[in-house]
């Protein structure tokens, strides 16, 4: 049930449910008459509908990627340039040695 709900949910990135992107249609829940009176769809109609859905999903994903990139780059600063002989501080919190005390590990 959770997987069905996830695939039937409109996702924020693609703005479409995954069922629609995978099969070209939404699953029928309950009894609904088909929208096409003949009940059949030609292969060309199906492929065109799938191509349009995939193109729309690609464009929405590219827009989301550009938005994330722009937001990330607003918070980012350039890395400092270090030259040989410069003195720097090293944060040793994640450095583990075989010494019993961290004070004695120099």
C-alpha positions in Angstrom: 0.0 0.0 0.0 2.9 2.4 0.8 4.6 1.7 -2.5 1.3 2.3 -4.4 0.7 5.5 -2.6 4.3 6.7 -3.3 4.0 5.9 -7.0 0.5 7.5 -7.2 1.6 10.7 -5.4 2.4 13.9 -7.4 6.2 14.4 -6.7 7.5 17.8 -6.2 10.4 17.4 -8.6 8.6 16.0 -11.6 5.2 17.5 -10.8 3.7 14.2 -12.0 3.0 10.8 -10.4 5.5 8.0 -11.1 2.7 5.8 -12.5 2.1 8.4 -15.2 5.7 8.6 -16.1 6.2 4.8 -16.2 3.0 3.6 -17.9 1.5 6.8 -19.4 -1.7 6.6 -17.4 -2.9 6.7 -13.8 -4.2 3.5 -12.2 -7.9 3.2 -12.2 -9.2 3.0 -8.6 -12.8 1.9 -8.4 -15.2 2.0 -11.4 -14.7 4.9 -13.7 -15.7 5.0 -17.4 -12.8 5.4 -19.8 -12.3 8.9 -21.2 -11.8 7.6 -24.7 -15.2 6.3 -25.9 -13.8 3.6 -28.1 -11.6 2.5 -25.1 -8.5 2.1 -27.4 -5.6 4.3 -27.9 -3.4 4.0 -31.0 0.3 3.3 -30.6 1.2 6.7 -32.1 -1.1 8.5 -29.5 0.5 6.5 -26.7 4.1 7.2 -27.8 3.4 10.9 -28.3 1.7 11.1 -24.8 4.7 9.3 -23.2 7.2 11.5 -25.0 5.4 14.7 -23.9 5.3 13.4 -20.3 9.0 12.5 -20.2 10.0 15.8 -21.9 7.9 17.7 -19.3 9.5 15.7 -16.4 13.0 16.4 -17.8 12.4 20.1 -18.0 11.0 20.2 -14.5 14.0 18.2 -13.1 16.5 20.5 -14.9 14.7 23.6 -13.4 14.9 22.0 -9.9 18.6 21.2 -10.5 19.3 24.8 -11.5 17.4 26.1 -8.5 19.4 23.9 -6.1 22.6 24.9 -7.8 21.8 28.6 -7.5 20.8 28.2 -3.8 23.9 26.2 -3.0 26.3 28.7 -4.7 24.8 31.6 -2.8 26.1 30.1 0.4 29.4 29.0 -0.9 32.7 30.9 -0.7 35.9 30.3 -2.6 38.4 27.9 -1.0 41.5 29.5 0.5 44.8 29.2 -1.3 47.5 27.6 0.8 51.2 27.9 -0.2 54.1 25.8 1.0 55.4 27.2 4.3 52.0 28.6 5.5 51.0 27.8 9.0 47.5 26.4 9.5 45.4 25.0 12.3 44.3 21.4 12.1 41.1 20.2 13.8 42.1 16.9 15.3 38.6 15.7 16.5 38.3 13.0 13.8 42.0 11.9 13.9 42.5 8.7 16.0 45.9 7.5 17.1 47.1 4.5 19.1 48.1 6.7 22.1 46.2 6.4 25.3 45.7 10.2 25.6 45.1 12.7 22.9 47.5 15.1 24.6 50.4 12.6 24.0 49.7 12.0 20.4 51.9 14.7 18.9 
